[in-house]
Amino acid sequence: MAKIPIISYGHQSIDDNDIKEVVKVLKSDLLTQGPKVEEFEKAVARYCGAKYGVAVSSGTAALHLAYIVAGIKSGDEIITTPLTFAATANMLAVLGAKPVFIDIKSDTLNINPDLIEEKITKKTKAIVTVDFAGHPCDYDEILKIAKKHNLLVIEDACHALGAKYKGKKVGSFADMTILSFHPVKHITTGEGGMILTDNKDFYKKLKTLRHHGIVKKPEKGGWYYEIENPGYNYRITDFQCALGLSQLKKINRFIKRRREIVVIYNRAFKNIKEIITPTEKDYVKSSWHIYPIQLRWIDKRKTFDALQKQGIGVQVHYMPLHLHPFYQKKFRYKNGDFPVAEKYYGKEITLPLFPSLAEKDIKKVIKEIKKIIN
């Protein structure tokens, strides 16, 4: 029996030009920290409206370094959302800090600013926002709260490269902004990530920590370096950054196509009362990393399994972090703590969305969902 091909929920879009740029570097003398790394950092920072960019081996590494540079340590409390990929909170836990979760808004699915202040204590060090699905958070409100309480804002924008909030691109709001270049994201370097910042001190520390904590002192000899604080090998390669540079040239086209597919889905599901389609506020331009629908009165597990059986690689984004065993044991979170996030999770399925998604596959997704509902 022939296997039904899977239409994945996300997929990289690689063309011959991307491959040529990578091959050029593979044939050159420098494979790791060569000129393409800095060129990529400057190009992404310029695109996002930030002064500095530090490219690293993954979005998780970017989060880890940003938290360290922010001075987050054991005993600190960090306000964030339970509706995110594990890395956002995992890297806080690794440092001994406590993620203080705040429930989400039911429309944008982002952290609810109205609930933040009541959770601020003397131990609170920062607010970590997550631009869920590519929709920026309410930064006017969040930055106002952060300024009032002298807190740093670290923006996990791994879903949101190219998104805009009130006309300004993501990457120009927070003290540090985190990007991911995983294959399902807007552009890819294979694995890879970046920290954007306008803070020169943060920038210098991030570059040092990325490379084992090494500080070169050429005045003491061409070979000489010192380690003032231990760092990590979070370096990204030159050929990855060559791919990233080639991909960045196409990002506006990629986002435009994602938005076109969202319009097709929205029209198809507009009058189906069993489906709640995702929200985009009129002051926001989402970059639509994913397309999460919510099901009314329909069994999520059966729907998910039925779509998978038809070769539609739907996914779920995400089981809220406070429901995971580690966060329940370590931080005493429990079912019922964040009812809006839990209600969303109970109904959510992510549909395929990526620039090279074929028209016939979009039609198949819509057809199969309507068939299940009917």
ZALO-579378 format. One record per residue (C-alpha): residue number from 1; residue in one letter; x, y, z. Coordinates in Angstrom, 3 decimals, decimal comma. Layout:
ZALO-579378
LOTI;num;residu;px;py;pz
LOTI;NUM;A;X;Y;Z .
...
//
This chain:
ZALO-579378
LOTI;num;residu;px;py;pz
LOTI;1;M;0,000;0,000;0,000 .
LOTI;2;A;1,437;3,377;-1,028 .
LOTI;3;K;2,257;5,717;1,832 .
LOTI;4;I;0,329;9,002;1,844 .
LOTI;5;P;2,811;11,923;1,630 .
LOTI;6;I;2,820;14,192;4,641 .
LOTI;7;I;2,090;17,896;4,242 .
LOTI;8;S;4,162;19,203;7,161 .
LOTI;9;Y;2,967;22,099;9,328 .
LOTI;10;G;6,159;24,028;8,518 .
LOTI;11;H;9,013;23,636;6,047 .
LOTI;12;Q;12,116;25,449;4,836 .
LOTI;13;S;12,164;27,071;1,393 .
LOTI;14;I;15,626;26,484;-0,094 .
LOTI;15;D;16,500;27,335;-3,702 .
LOTI;16;D;19,572;27,040;-5,941 .
LOTI;17;N;20,818;30,505;-4,979 .
LOTI;18;D;20,844;29,496;-1,309 .
LOTI;19;I;22,834;26,383;-2,162 .
LOTI;20;K;25,326;28,342;-4,292 .
LOTI;21;E;26,022;30,769;-1,440 .
LOTI;22;V;26,653;27,900;0,979 .
LOTI;23;V;28,923;26,114;-1,500 .
LOTI;24;K;31,014;29,289;-1,924 .
LOTI;25;V;31,812;29,274;1,780 .
LOTI;26;L;32,415;25,507;1,850 .
LOTI;27;K;35,075;26,068;-0,818 .
LOTI;28;S;36,648;28,960;1,099 .
LOTI;29;D;39,250;28,917;3,892 .
LOTI;30;L;36,940;29,835;6,777 .
LOTI;31;L;34,053;27,553;7,721 .
LOTI;32;T;33,199;28,756;11,196 .
LOTI;33;Q;33,682;32,335;12,497 .
LOTI;34;G;34,448;33,948;9,133 .
LOTI;35;P;33,240;37,181;7,501 .
LOTI;36;K;29,717;35,899;6,748 .
LOTI;37;V;28,859;35,787;10,463 .
LOTI;38;E;29,332;39,509;11,004 .
LOTI;39;E;27,745;40,283;7,633 .
LOTI;40;F;24,654;38,285;8,636 .
LOTI;41;E;24,492;39,919;12,064 .
LOTI;42;K;24,589;43,406;10,565 .
LOTI;43;A;22,023;42,552;7,877 .
LOTI;44;V;19,471;41,145;10,344 .
LOTI;45;A;20,008;44,001;12,820 .
LOTI;46;R;19,535;46,529;10,008 .
LOTI;47;Y;16,372;44,774;8,806 .
LOTI;48;C;14,895;44,788;12,323 .
LOTI;49;G;15,987;48,290;13,270 .
LOTI;50;A;18,442;47,274;16,002 .
LOTI;51;K;22,005;48,531;16,517 .
LOTI;52;Y;23,656;45,180;17,165 .
LOTI;53;G;23,154;41,505;16,420 .
LOTI;54;V;24,986;38,483;17,828 .
LOTI;55;A;24,453;35,257;15,893 .
LOTI;56;V;24,632;31,973;17,798 .
LOTI;57;S;24,067;28,258;17,291 .
LOTI;58;S;20,320;28,214;18,118 .
LOTI;59;G;17,417;30,235;19,469 .
LOTI;60;T;17,857;28,371;22,756 .
LOTI;61;A;21,495;29,453;22,953 .
LOTI;62;A;20,351;33,017;22,243 .
LOTI;63;L;17,908;32,882;25,153 .
LOTI;64;H;20,536;31,418;27,472 .
LOTI;65;L;23,104;34,116;26,687 .
LOTI;66;A;20,545;36,924;26,894 .
LOTI;67;Y;19,458;35,747;30,345 .
LOTI;68;I;23,066;35,566;31,561 .
LOTI;69;V;23,901;39,044;30,232 .
LOTI;70;A;20,712;40,368;31,854 .
LOTI;71;G;22,160;39,221;35,180 .
LOTI;72;I;19,479;36,615;35,821 .
LOTI;73;K;20,592;34,265;38,578 .
LOTI;74;S;19,373;31,740;41,113 .
LOTI;75;G;16,444;33,034;43,165 .
LOTI;76;D;15,327;35,632;40,630 .
LOTI;77;E;11,744;35,696;39,370 .
LOTI;78;I;11,013;36,276;35,692 .
LOTI;79;I;7,549;37,081;34,406 .
LOTI;80;T;6,640;35,219;31,236 .
LOTI;81;T;3,900;33,230;29,500 .
LOTI;82;P;3,108;29,517;29,826 .
LOTI;83;L;2,159;29,378;26,129 .
LOTI;84;T;5,548;29,035;24,489 .
LOTI;85;F;8,150;26,505;23,421 .
LOTI;86;A;9,992;24,985;26,365 .
LOTI;87;A;13,265;26,847;25,763 .
LOTI;88;T;11,818;30,199;26,898 .
LOTI;89;A;11,399;28,950;30,468 .
LOTI;90;N;13,896;26,068;30,436 .
LOTI;91;M;16,828;28,456;30,125 .
LOTI;92;L;15,537;30,386;33,139 .
LOTI;93;A;15,281;27,187;35,168 .
LOTI;94;V;18,817;26,211;34,136 .
LOTI;95;L;20,044;29,433;35,770 .
LOTI;96;G;18,053;28,730;38,936 .
LOTI;97;A;15,462;31,436;38,262 .
LOTI;98;K;11,720;30,937;38,635 .
LOTI;99;P;9,454;31,494;35,615 .
LOTI;100;V;6,431;33,353;36,984 .
LOTI;101;F;3,749;32,528;34,461 .
LOTI;102;I;1,006;34,981;33,518 .
LOTI;103;D;-2,133;33,854;31,699 .
LOTI;104;I;-2,680;34,806;28,067 .
LOTI;105;K;-5,220;36,978;26,270 .
LOTI;106;S;-7,871;34,869;24,563 .
LOTI;107;D;-7,601;36,737;21,259 .
LOTI;108;T;-3,892;37,341;20,535 .
LOTI;109;L;-2,747;34,394;22,706 .
LOTI;110;N;0,033;36,612;24,067 .
LOTI;111;I;0,791;37,425;27,709 .
LOTI;112;N;-1,975;39,527;29,289 .
LOTI;113;P;-0,438;42,854;30,425 .
LOTI;114;D;-3,366;43,483;32,797 .
LOTI;115;L;-2,185;40,580;34,971 .
LOTI;116;I;1,525;41,411;35,154 .
LOTI;117;E;1,791;44,011;37,922 .
LOTI;118;E;0,099;41,879;40,565 .
LOTI;119;K;2,845;39,268;40,113 .
LOTI;120;I;5,798;41,662;40,466 .
LOTI;121;T;7,812;41,201;43,690 .
LOTI;122;K;11,198;42,335;45,027 .
LOTI;123;K;12,651;39,238;43,331 .
LOTI;124;T;11,335;40,122;39,859 .
LOTI;125;K;14,210;40,846;37,467 .
LOTI;126;A;12,681;40,905;33,978 .
LOTI;127;I;9,648;40,390;31,765 .
LOTI;128;V;10,131;37,847;28,974 .
LOTI;129;T;7,513;38,291;26,267 .
LOTI;130;V;6,682;35,811;23,513 .
LOTI;131;D;5,228;37,016;20,205 .
LOTI;132;F;3,061;33,955;19,758 .
LOTI;133;A;2,472;32,727;16,188 .
LOTI;134;G;4,148;35,893;14,869 .
LOTI;135;H;1,762;38,398;16,523 .
LOTI;136;P;3,653;41,013;18,592 .
LOTI;137;C;2,658;41,545;22,222 .
LOTI;138;D;1,136;44,760;23,593 .
LOTI;139;Y;4,474;46,544;23,917 .
LOTI;140;D;3,154;49,991;24,865 .
LOTI;141;E;1,640;48,517;28,031 .
LOTI;142;I;4,467;46,078;28,774 .
LOTI;143;L;7,248;48,641;28,373 .
LOTI;144;K;5,317;51,078;30,573 .
LOTI;145;I;5,113;48,463;33,351 .
LOTI;146;A;8,787;47,546;32,939 .
LOTI;147;K;9,885;51,181;33,206 .
LOTI;148;K;7,722;51,771;36,278 .
LOTI;149;H;9,284;48,809;38,101 .
LOTI;150;N;12,801;49,109;36,633 .
LOTI;151;L;12,640;45,734;34,888 .
LOTI;152;L;14,376;44,515;31,759 .
LOTI;153;V;12,267;43,336;28,824 .
LOTI;154;I;13,555;40,371;26,824 .
LOTI;155;E;11,476;39,619;23,750 .
LOTI;156;D;11,289;36,030;22,534 .
LOTI;157;A;10,527;36,847;18,900 .
LOTI;158;C;11,437;33,407;17,583 .
LOTI;159;H;7,965;33,320;15,953 .
LOTI;160;A;7,997;36,902;14,766 .
LOTI;161;L;10,881;37,933;12,494 .
LOTI;162;G;9,488;40,559;10,125 .
LOTI;163;A;6,374;41,293;12,190 .
LOTI;164;K;5,371;44,891;12,958 .
LOTI;165;Y;3,787;46,568;15,980 .
LOTI;166;K;2,306;50,009;15,292 .
LOTI;167;G;4,473;50,348;12,203 .
LOTI;168;K;7,776;49,343;13,834 .
LOTI;169;K;9,482;46,021;13,210 .
LOTI;170;V;9,989;43,492;15,968 .
LOTI;171;G;13,555;43,792;17,247 .
LOTI;172;S;13,441;47,478;18,102 .
LOTI;173;F;11,362;47,398;21,324 .
LOTI;174;A;13,009;45,295;24,021 .
LOTI;175;D;16,354;45,456;25,821 .
LOTI;176;M;17,174;42,248;23,968 .
LOTI;177;T;15,239;40,414;21,250 .
LOTI;178;I;15,658;36,711;20,487 .
LOTI;179;L;15,365;35,207;17,000 .
LOTI;180;S;15,450;31,626;15,744 .
LOTI;181;F;16,481;30,366;12,320 .
LOTI;182;H;15,213;26,801;12,662 .
LOTI;183;P;13,911;25,335;9,338 .
LOTI;184;V;10,240;25,991;10,203 .
LOTI;185;K;10,889;29,679;10,913 .
LOTI;186;H;10,708;32,618;8,480 .
LOTI;187;I;14,285;32,214;7,290 .
LOTI;188;T;16,653;29,384;8,128 .
LOTI;189;T;20,314;28,721;8,772 .
LOTI;190;G;19,591;25,067;9,596 .
LOTI;191;E;19,930;25,560;13,319 .
LOTI;192;G;20,775;29,057;14,503 .
LOTI;193;G;19,626;32,085;16,449 .
LOTI;194;M;20,430;35,706;17,197 .
LOTI;195;I;20,217;38,284;19,963 .
LOTI;196;L;19,403;41,845;18,898 .
LOTI;197;T;20,100;44,807;21,185 .
LOTI;198;D;20,801;48,532;21,223 .
LOTI;199;N;22,896;48,154;24,387 .
LOTI;200;K;26,617;48,213;23,539 .
LOTI;201;D;27,611;46,675;26,886 .
LOTI;202;F;25,208;43,765;26,362 .
LOTI;203;Y;26,563;43,354;22,823 .
LOTI;204;K;30,188;43,071;23,974 .
LOTI;205;K;29,309;40,586;26,719 .
LOTI;206;L;27,225;38,456;24,348 .
LOTI;207;K;30,071;38,196;21,836 .
LOTI;208;T;32,499;37,142;24,575 .
LOTI;209;L;30,157;34,564;26,126 .
LOTI;210;R;29,438;33,072;22,691 .
LOTI;211;H;33,130;32,194;22,352 .
LOTI;212;H;34,147;30,548;25,662 .
LOTI;213;G;34,469;33,868;27,491 .
LOTI;214;I;37,655;34,636;25,566 .
LOTI;215;V;38,871;38,254;25,520 .
LOTI;216;K;41,826;38,798;23,181 .
LOTI;217;K;44,616;41,111;24,341 .
LOTI;218;P;46,784;41,726;21,243 .
LOTI;219;E;48,843;44,336;23,084 .
LOTI;220;K;50,285;41,440;25,127 .
LOTI;221;G;51,073;39,344;22,054 .
LOTI;222;G;49,291;38,079;18,934 .
LOTI;223;W;48,458;34,801;20,662 .
LOTI;224;Y;47,382;36,238;24,001 .
LOTI;225;Y;43,848;36,083;25,429 .
LOTI;226;E;42,236;36,004;28,847 .
LOTI;227;I;39,099;34,464;30,294 .
LOTI;228;E;37,534;36,772;32,835 .
LOTI;229;N;34,312;34,749;33,009 .
LOTI;230;P;33,719;31,291;31,522 .
LOTI;231;G;31,550;31,180;28,414 .
LOTI;232;Y;30,183;28,692;25,909 .
LOTI;233;N;30,776;27,385;22,436 .
LOTI;234;Y;27,602;28,871;20,978 .
LOTI;235;R;29,253;29,871;17,705 .
LOTI;236;I;27,408;29,660;14,408 .
LOTI;237;T;29,236;28,699;11,204 .
LOTI;238;D;30,107;30,874;8,237 .
LOTI;239;F;28,237;28,606;5,817 .
LOTI;240;Q;25,098;28,791;7,971 .
LOTI;241;C;25,292;32,571;7,852 .
LOTI;242;A;25,798;32,474;4,076 .
LOTI;243;L;22,505;30,587;3,903 .
LOTI;244;G;20,915;33,106;6,271 .
LOTI;245;L;22,033;36,056;4,157 .
LOTI;246;S;20,614;34,465;1,020 .
LOTI;247;Q;17,352;33,685;2,828 .
LOTI;248;L;17,073;37,204;4,249 .
LOTI;249;K;16,920;38,627;0,725 .
LOTI;250;K;13,625;36,729;0,275 .
LOTI;251;I;12,027;37,337;3,666 .
LOTI;252;N;9,498;39,917;2,473 .
LOTI;253;R;8,350;37,533;-0,242 .
LOTI;254;F;8,174;34,689;2,280 .
LOTI;255;I;6,036;36,727;4,684 .
LOTI;256;K;3,820;37,989;1,868 .
LOTI;257;R;3,096;34,390;0,840 .
LOTI;258;R;2,402;33,338;4,426 .
LOTI;259;R;-0,104;36,169;4,713 .
LOTI;260;E;-1,755;35,141;1,424 .
LOTI;261;I;-2,233;31,592;2,706 .
LOTI;262;V;-3,709;32,937;5,947 .
LOTI;263;V;-6,276;34,916;3,906 .
LOTI;264;I;-7,235;31,710;2,041 .
LOTI;265;Y;-7,684;29,816;5,311 .
LOTI;266;N;-9,623;32,672;6,922 .
LOTI;267;R;-12,056;32,850;3,993 .
LOTI;268;A;-12,522;29,083;3,943 .
LOTI;269;F;-13,302;28,853;7,661 .
LOTI;270;K;-15,066;32,209;8,131 .
LOTI;271;N;-18,598;30,838;8,344 .
LOTI;272;I;-17,796;27,555;10,059 .
LOTI;273;K;-18,947;27,984;13,639 .
LOTI;274;E;-16,956;24,959;14,792 .
LOTI;275;I;-13,648;26,744;14,027 .
LOTI;276;I;-12,110;29,762;15,755 .
LOTI;277;T;-9,540;31,324;13,432 .
LOTI;278;P;-6,515;33,230;14,810 .
LOTI;279;T;-6,624;36,966;15,484 .
LOTI;280;E;-4,578;39,786;13,986 .
LOTI;281;K;-5,096;43,206;15,585 .
LOTI;282;D;-5,393;46,186;13,252 .
LOTI;283;Y;-2,279;47,856;14,755 .
LOTI;284;V;-0,172;44,756;14,113 .
LOTI;285;K;1,251;43,063;11,047 .
LOTI;286;S;1,830;39,444;12,010 .
LOTI;287;S;4,539;37,488;10,257 .
LOTI;288;W;2,423;34,330;10,737 .
LOTI;289;H;4,881;31,689;11,873 .
LOTI;290;I;1,977;29,289;12,448 .
LOTI;291;Y;-1,761;29,157;11,827 .
LOTI;292;P;-3,435;27,877;15,015 .
LOTI;293;I;-7,156;27,126;14,876 .
LOTI;294;Q;-9,390;26,241;17,823 .
LOTI;295;L;-12,146;23,667;17,577 .
LOTI;296;R;-15,595;24,120;19,071 .
LOTI;297;W;-17,650;21,043;20,020 .
LOTI;298;I;-15,305;18,726;18,100 .
LOTI;299;D;-12,971;16,134;19,575 .
LOTI;300;K;-9,405;17,432;19,182 .
LOTI;301;R;-7,667;14,047;19,396 .
LOTI;302;K;-9,917;12,434;16,797 .
LOTI;303;T;-9,569;15,434;14,465 .
LOTI;304;F;-5,783;15,472;14,850 .
LOTI;305;D;-5,497;11,722;14,179 .
LOTI;306;A;-7,869;11,878;11,210 .
LOTI;307;L;-5,911;14,691;9,560 .
LOTI;308;Q;-2,609;12,912;10,162 .
LOTI;309;K;-4,073;9,777;8,603 .
LOTI;310;Q;-4,857;11,807;5,472 .
LOTI;311;G;-1,247;12,981;5,218 .
LOTI;312;I;-1,792;16,412;6,774 .
LOTI;313;G;0,989;16,935;9,306 .
LOTI;314;V;-0,891;19,085;11,782 .
LOTI;315;Q;0,776;19,952;15,077 .
LOTI;316;V;-0,139;21,445;18,466 .
LOTI;317;H;1,434;24,697;19,746 .
LOTI;318;Y;1,756;24,209;22,716 .
LOTI;319;M;0,889;22,310;25,834 .
LOTI;320;P;1,239;25,142;28,406 .
LOTI;321;L;4,487;24,793;30,321 .
LOTI;322;H;2,864;24,709;33,755 .
LOTI;323;L;1,236;21,390;32,825 .
LOTI;324;H;4,590;19,672;32,314 .
LOTI;325;P;5,843;17,466;35,208 .
LOTI;326;F;9,057;19,441;35,742 .
LOTI;327;Y;7,266;22,780;36,253 .
LOTI;328;Q;4,668;21,209;38,504 .
LOTI;329;K;7,272;19,498;40,704 .
LOTI;330;K;9,854;22,279;40,769 .
LOTI;331;F;7,614;25,356;40,978 .
LOTI;332;R;4,358;23,885;42,340 .
LOTI;333;Y;2,247;24,834;39,335 .
LOTI;334;K;-0,932;22,829;38,824 .
LOTI;335;N;-3,805;22,264;36,427 .
LOTI;336;G;-6,227;25,180;36,584 .
LOTI;337;D;-3,618;27,867;37,317 .
LOTI;338;F;-3,945;29,516;33,891 .
LOTI;339;P;-7,430;28,778;32,583 .
LOTI;340;V;-7,250;30,815;29,352 .
LOTI;341;A;-4,068;29,045;28,221 .
LOTI;342;E;-5,488;25,660;29,232 .
LOTI;343;K;-8,777;26,260;27,419 .
LOTI;344;Y;-6,863;27,241;24,285 .
LOTI;345;Y;-4,660;24,140;24,485 .
LOTI;346;G;-7,695;21,908;24,834 .
LOTI;347;K;-9,012;23,082;21,441 .
LOTI;348;E;-5,937;24,022;19,356 .
LOTI;349;I;-4,543;22,410;16,207 .
LOTI;350;T;-1,875;24,017;13,989 .
LOTI;351;L;-2,473;23,807;10,235 .
LOTI;352;P;0,290;23,708;7,585 .
LOTI;353;L;1,700;27,142;6,744 .
LOTI;354;F;4,926;27,885;4,858 .
LOTI;355;P;5,823;29,829;1,684 .
LOTI;356;S;6,229;26,830;-0,634 .
LOTI;357;L;2,952;25,206;0,445 .
LOTI;358;A;1,287;24,212;-2,839 .
LOTI;359;E;-2,224;25,382;-3,785 .
LOTI;360;K;-3,385;21,774;-4,117 .
LOTI;361;D;-2,162;21,060;-0,591 .
LOTI;362;I;-3,929;24,135;0,805 .
LOTI;363;K;-7,139;22,925;-0,857 .
LOTI;364;K;-6,612;19,448;0,569 .
LOTI;365;V;-6,191;20,796;4,108 .
LOTI;366;I;-9,410;22,822;3,818 .
LOTI;367;K;-11,320;19,951;2,200 .
LOTI;368;E;-10,310;17,407;4,852 .
LOTI;369;I;-11,160;19,712;7,748 .
LOTI;370;K;-14,582;20,494;6,289 .
LOTI;371;K;-15,173;16,780;5,728 .
LOTI;372;I;-14,398;15,997;9,382 .
LOTI;373;I;-16,680;18,780;10,607 .
LOTI;374;N;-19,557;17,776;8,334 .
//
